[in-house]
Amino acid sequence: MRSFYHYMMRYRGVKKPTYESRLADWMFRDHDFPKQSTSYHEISSYLEWNIPFTEAVQVFDRLWDDYSTNES
C-alpha cells in the first residue's frame, strides 16, 4: 500500500484550486508532514495540530475514505 501522501499528489498542480489541491499542495510544502504514513490516526492528529485551512480535516476524512477503499 502506498502512503496517503503519495495518493494525494494526484491532486497537485491544478489551475483552479480546490480543497483537495490546497491540501495536497500544503502536504507537499510541509517538510514535517508524515509522508510515509498509512495511518489514519497519525495523519489526522498531525492535521488537527497543524491545520492549514479550516476545511482541511473534513477534506482529509473524505479523501481518506477513497484512499482506504482503493489503495488496500
Rosetta blueprint (number, residue, H / E / L):
1 M L
2 R L
3 S L
4 F H
5 Y H
6 H H
7 Y H
8 M H
9 M H
10 R H
11 Y H
12 R L
13 G L
14 V L
15 K L
16 K L
17 P L
18 T L
19 Y H
20 E H
21 S H
22 R H
23 L H
24 A H
25 D H
26 W H
27 M H
28 F H
29 R H
30 D L
31 H L
32 D L
33 F L
34 P L
35 K L
36 Q L
37 S L
38 T L
39 S L
40 Y H
41 H H
42 E H
43 I H
44 S H
45 S H
46 Y H
47 L H
48 E H
49 W H
50 N L
51 I L
52 P L
53 F L
54 T L
55 E L
56 A H
57 V H
58 Q H
59 V H
60 F H
61 D H
62 R H
63 L H
64 W H
65 D H
66 D H
67 Y H
68 S H
69 T H
70 N H
71 E L
72 S L
